[in-house]
Amino acid sequence: MQVRELTNAEEEIMKVLWKLEKGFVKDVLAELPESLPTRAKPAYNTVSTIIRILEKKGLVGYRAYGKTHEYYPLITEEEYKRFEMEQLMSGYFDNSLKKLVSFFVKDRNLSLKEANEIIELLNRQKDS
């Protein structure tokens, strides 16, 4: 399956579907946070339209119960994270993990404790 980049709204819907594992539009709507303190949740029709777009992109499937549809993700959150990381790595860091880590060390003031935890993680990966 070809994973494609999602808009912010599509990604929010996918996060809810990953959490719920399956649900009707009303279930997805109930899980969505308020957009801003001064704005209400999106309309039912808006959520329904976004879900149908995700379906056309091949990222969401459904089971029909009469005129009602129960939706479920066709890709895992892990698959989408992997896709997003590949996009980030190729677009900004020349596919170099060293450049990515270097960026975070400089930009986020990575602590010695965090650096040691990363080294431990890499060593465990190497040993397995």
C-alpha positions as CSV (number, residue, x, y, z in Angstrom):
1,M,0.0,0.0,0.0
2,Q,1.3,3.4,-0.9
3,V,1.3,5.7,2.1
4,R,0.6,9.4,1.3
5,E,1.2,12.6,3.1
6,L,-1.9,13.7,5.1
7,T,-3.3,17.2,5.7
8,N,-3.5,18.3,9.3
9,A,-7.2,17.5,9.4
10,E,-6.7,14.1,7.8
11,E,-4.0,13.3,10.3
12,E,-6.3,14.3,13.2
13,I,-9.0,11.9,11.9
14,M,-6.4,9.1,11.5
15,K,-5.1,9.6,15.0
16,V,-8.7,9.1,16.3
17,L,-9.2,6.0,14.1
18,W,-5.9,4.5,15.3
19,K,-7.0,5.1,18.9
20,L,-10.6,3.7,18.4
21,E,-9.5,1.0,15.9
22,K,-12.9,1.4,14.3
23,G,-15.8,3.7,14.6
24,F,-18.7,5.6,13.0
25,V,-18.4,9.3,12.1
26,K,-20.2,10.2,15.4
27,D,-17.6,8.3,17.3
28,V,-14.7,10.0,15.5
29,L,-16.4,13.4,16.1
30,A,-16.8,12.7,19.8
31,E,-13.0,12.0,20.1
32,L,-11.9,15.2,18.3
33,P,-10.6,18.0,20.5
34,E,-11.9,21.5,20.2
35,S,-10.0,23.2,17.4
36,L,-9.3,26.4,19.4
37,P,-10.8,27.6,22.7
38,T,-13.0,29.9,20.7
39,R,-14.1,27.5,18.0
40,A,-16.3,24.4,18.2
41,K,-15.6,21.0,16.9
42,P,-15.9,20.5,13.1
43,A,-19.3,19.7,11.8
44,Y,-20.4,16.1,11.3
45,N,-20.5,16.6,7.5
46,T,-16.9,17.9,7.6
47,V,-15.6,14.8,9.4
48,S,-17.6,12.6,7.1
49,T,-16.1,14.3,4.1
50,I,-12.5,13.9,5.4
51,I,-13.1,10.2,6.2
52,R,-14.3,9.7,2.6
53,I,-11.2,11.4,1.3
54,L,-9.1,9.1,3.4
55,E,-11.0,6.2,2.0
56,K,-10.4,7.3,-1.6
57,K,-6.6,7.6,-0.7
58,G,-6.8,4.0,0.4
59,L,-6.0,4.7,4.1
60,V,-9.4,3.9,5.6
61,G,-11.8,1.1,4.9
62,Y,-15.4,0.6,6.1
63,R,-18.2,-1.9,6.8
64,A,-21.6,-0.9,5.7
65,Y,-24.6,-1.3,7.9
66,G,-27.5,-0.1,5.8
67,K,-26.8,3.6,5.1
68,T,-24.3,3.8,8.0
69,H,-20.6,3.0,7.7
70,E,-18.2,1.9,10.3
71,Y,-14.7,3.1,9.4
72,Y,-11.3,1.6,10.3
73,P,-7.7,2.4,9.4
74,L,-6.0,0.4,6.6
75,I,-2.5,1.4,7.7
76,T,-1.1,1.4,11.2
77,E,0.1,4.4,13.0
78,E,3.6,2.9,13.0
79,E,3.5,2.7,9.2
80,Y,2.6,6.4,8.9
81,K,5.2,7.4,11.4
82,R,7.8,5.5,9.4
83,F,6.6,7.3,6.2
84,E,6.8,10.7,7.9
85,M,10.3,10.0,9.2
86,E,11.4,9.0,5.8
87,Q,10.0,12.2,4.4
88,L,11.7,14.3,7.1
89,M,15.0,12.5,6.7
90,S,15.1,12.8,2.9
91,G,13.7,16.4,2.8
92,Y,15.8,18.0,5.5
93,F,18.7,15.8,6.5
94,D,19.9,14.2,3.2
95,N,18.9,10.7,4.6
96,S,21.5,11.1,7.3
97,L,20.7,9.9,10.8
98,K,23.8,11.7,12.0
99,K,22.5,15.0,10.7
100,L,19.1,14.4,12.3
101,V,20.6,13.6,15.7
102,S,23.1,16.5,15.4
103,F,20.2,18.9,14.7
104,F,18.3,17.8,17.8
105,V,21.5,17.9,19.9
106,K,22.0,21.5,18.9
107,D,18.4,22.7,18.7
108,R,17.0,20.9,21.7
109,N,20.0,21.0,24.0
110,L,20.0,17.3,24.4
111,S,21.0,16.4,27.9
112,L,23.8,14.0,28.8
113,K,21.2,11.6,30.3
114,E,19.2,11.7,27.1
115,A,22.3,11.1,25.0
116,N,23.2,8.1,27.1
117,E,19.7,6.7,26.8
118,I,20.0,7.0,23.0
119,I,23.4,5.2,23.0
120,E,21.9,2.5,25.1
121,L,19.0,2.1,22.7
122,L,21.4,1.9,19.7
123,N,23.5,-0.7,21.5
124,R,20.4,-2.8,22.3
125,Q,19.3,-2.6,18.6
126,K,22.8,-3.6,17.5
127,D,22.8,-6.7,19.8
128,S,19.4,-7.9,18.7
